Amino acid sequence: MSVNPMGPSGGLDVNLITQKVVDAERIPRQNRIDNDRTDIQTNISAYGRLRESLDSIKSLMNNFRQEKAFALRNAESSNDEVMSATASTEALAGKYSVNVLQLAQAQKLASSAMPEDTKFGPGEMTLHLGDKEFTVNIKSEHATLVDVVKTINSGQPNPGIRASIIKDNAGSRLILGSDRSGVENQIKIDVSAMPGNALHNFGYTSYVDHALGSVDDIAESAYDYMTEEPETKTAEELERERRKDPDDPTSSIPGWSEETSGTLTSALPDESTTADISTAAVDMIPGLIGTVAGISMPAALAVTAAQAGYNKSVGMSELQSATDAKVIVDGIAEISSETNVIYDVIQGVDLTLKSTSKKSDKPLELDIQYDKQSVKASIEQFVESYNQFFQVSKVLGGVDPETGRAGPLSGESVVRSSQSRMKSVLSTEIEAAPESMKSLTELGISTTRQGNLEINYNILDEQLEKNFANLHSFFGGQNGFAKKVEDAIQDFTNVSGPIRTRETSLKDQNYRLNDTQVTLDRRMESLEKRTLAKFSNMQEATGKMKTQLAGMMNALPG
């Protein structure tokens, strides 16, 4: 179908004619540029795929060269619900028994219930967490419990004490908790305020801390008393002592007499007092008071005196005590930690504790072994990466047997060279390796007729089991298999290698095409202007001629 160059009014369609002229000049040249650009981009992409497939092998080989690749350890616990473990390359292979005696936990305190309209302040609270402390100032005398909580949580520098409120049927309670576990991170609260101020409801000192001061005073007084020069006794006093009840528990106290009985017996604990003291606290006190000038104090005396003062000074109660994690390894080594992750409990081994062992259960078994499965997985990944490279090189440099279509790098020598070089390296024997492991074949890795690698798992598993320690001699070092593969790939993919050189050349061609495109666009723009002007002048001239002709026709006599 031909295009009518005449416009609607019968004149020339200048724009259409101009476009036809320009297209006839542009299209062949533009097609050549577009086709060249497509070919260049296809080849750049193809070389990029080839290089990436080689680089993936190179990256794996770089890992194989590292000594740690064959020093990985696997730590297995017989019960992951109680304890899990991780092992570094420094861990010594072996089996250990572990008893988890106690988990680490953070302390939590609660105040007594108070009416919601209770007002606090003014006053100061100094909060201690272990050896760190900070002070909050309650300035208003009408501060609410919410105000106290906000002031504590925003206090600086707060080492990790968090305040909250719990409401129950009895009223509102202040809850204080530590975000750090362990006995070294216990909470202590000193309140400075006028007597009767509700802030005193939040004072707290641990029983052991309070007992230390009281016991020292008691021990010092007792020592003074027991080292006094004894007075000369009358015959009646001596007879009275001889008649003492031998079953009287006070008969064992040095310096006992009727005159001193009121002082000492008033300090002995009764059932109501000792009921308030935890067994753990009682057990701790004798060790805390120690010996004053060689005189050991009776534990019951010290505990009772400390309890009496403690009950008067504490405004909050302990909901949860601060404890350290404790484990026993191999039945002899007891280890403590303020967190439930115990680092380097065994050389290179970290334990994560989740719950305590039951007394009826056997100790947990911790098995530290070479991580053979990770090494096996890495060998499998190497075989997979090589096979990927081989398939990519076949597709890019070969011809599709079904379609007969050639790959973008068909005929390129760099593809054939890379295949040949890699096959040569795979068959190389490693002189530094032991006799039973000189080549890939002796590891169970061989080349198929199609050119891929395949694994004989019977051979590989046997080598991993019997010769695991020798794997680094085959793969690692400067003369091992991994370094030879790396060097071969480096020759192709480094900056001056054939693949990189070809990619650089193709990119330069693409830049030149950009310049060619700019030149063509300028030429076509100039051609369009010239053509449009030419046909516009022609149209104008034709219009004048038509006008003159019409005038002449009108001038002729009818």
Steps between C-alpha positions, in 0.01 A plus 500: 500500500653832389486813713347807346752785536228755441335672794126522565474813288686345213834659594816320604507337853839643585531332844420155366742532211773626737445206738525253214824646380654502850384143579648371179834641612475413874349150518786296343762675710286479820442128445873439476560689825219316680616159380859572599387621842292183554792278407734691728262485797440129441872429494569713808229309686639167377853579614360620831321166554817309415709712737247472785489120469879490530506751785259286704749212480785734587316626810448144623864415444605807695305365797654155456848649522430630850609269779178566689302337219604162639515605865127561546351328805151373557359510855203276577307489826306190599207725592464832316201592718733524801822619337641577156862564408717657233865423438772706335796364307700509825278242669655164577310200373362281778201412713402671823225464760313809618253554784300825489446579868351848473401761245594865522214736565449867575364634827145633523350695791145602589365754746200440721162597355412869540185702427502662158476850650820456707730800464880482507775752555680716522812286543779309331543136409847361430472178304795261485548222247811311600780756524313760292252751633288801405281741693150618415347808656127509571452876532123529536327405823199390296679257268303189405629145459498556124726804550741290705512232228566755225772669705680169561479385138628831368768538765859546384723314497260208561716183485204273428222525760152511352190604693136409435167484681277202572148552628313237697204490736711639783625805307798601286852359538832631374694227317875540447697263283858477381583439135826336609508159660745366758565546871738789428206697360275522804280801567532722807293813564580776747224753572566849633177666607319632805358241740155390393568571131353221286830476311629293792278219370759454224814458711676167453824335605579133458497286813866408457609865462312594815635203693860589430485819701302351787717192529819705515361700790386188682829322447699797626286530815520128565875502457535787747290311747673166458849648534428684823702390803277254693394613843579302816191289578365412839437146615127551453552609138722200429241265653229662289700435185556136599125454538422625152285275286739314265222491237476878499615610150655813649753293694718485189531880473831625643461738793141398579361598838163593644598866491558494124216269409254781444721658237577183307166323519321808374706468181429132442248435220153376575286308252311807378826679417682218329191424291555831318854411401555297186719193523732653244546814711575300813755295312671815373536684830775289669725550201426872493576574865827310488716507810570807709842476664477120484162481675223346283152627585205260525306528175160507673601802707614694194199408290251603764660837560519571130137395447378741764656801328416379151128484569505868597688627193334332202204657321483268197495122472693280261290326237796342326856477625808575290689179431799385300491214256687197632619189322725209592721359224619140522383482861785711640513851352228737625465811285283807563386776267277803545328418169361179354767504231826370643796583277804280465379261770705243313772638272325643195152390614210726600198359682148643482293387798124467461385304805646308792581131498267274693659323794370166373652549153847404392743787432472654155747376242689763303671361191761717325608359162645615170223647286530246220155574362588864430813394313300244305243765410781729379639226275152442359467874436831499311380216275171683441680826417732331253209327327322834473807653336524209257135529397522880462810471280327236282192716448697818430767351275319210338206433271156391622451150352122539490474844339839518330539848644854602594577652839607863527865399556504222244842489338661710773832345602473627859216255569689198372814612684321534834345154466833343411686672785246397763503135384878501524496630858241245610729215396811645665660302783595685820855415604462629857197276569532153658522195273138405557377845393699626201211586265130572486439145385631366830243721673226337294463791252528408131409638156218344300499447124284811465766708679320552833637405842332234711557375857543142615369543854634167623855614430444857623340391829783255564763770442315744727486238771856366478705788358317813607814649652678465161241693297678830560819348356312435175292817471690761703828681496683672215548176303167335566213426264302811596790735419554336160132547411510860621807577288345346189182705538697815582682471169164536322311742722763750619520848349743393228339157443322413172148519645549844655684622191215387278240665724698826496524489122125447464425789735727726294309398186176588675636846587595553135150402395368770728716751312377360168141537619555865594657571157212331318242693701668831411522412130136399485395816680692708243357294213149549631544878515647520150233274349217680671631839380543372145149362470350798678663733243377273223149509637515878528620534141232264377236704681619820331493336159150376557390847604658656187344236278160560649535876438600443143202275441267756645644769270421307184179607329211269550 
